[in-house]
């Protein structure tokens, strides 16, 4: 697995808050489908052009059985200002990250997250939040074993 350190610019996004059982894969998939449905429905309604594929943003590490995340998509600052109701906006601060690309089923993403965490430990890099995933491929068009997910971990909080 390859790890890349990057300096990222400020990135704006719109999102819906989601929560699911960390130990129940179907609950996670259902929460993501609901969250992404709301976000992408909003982009269509407001004529917003997403800059990325769907993303999950984790502002804190999961505790016990609860996994809280933001079902999100990165957008321009102008489009982020259109957020309203359950669809909120935020910006990822500019700063250093380390990233890797997971290839394979979403169910094994935790293995790539652990590898990234271990890499940070081995290199003496700080492990800050947020952590986010960008789902590069459409799971309806790409075989499960070939799905690519970019995983980013902030180094500056």
Secondary structure by P-SEA (a helix, b strand, c coil): cbbbbbbcccccccbbbbbcccccaaaaaaaaaaaaaaaaaaaaaacccccccbbbbbcccccccbbbbbbcccccaaaaaaccccbbbbbccbbbbbbbbbcccccaaaaaaaaaaaaaaaacccccccbbbbbcccccccccccbbbbbbbbccc
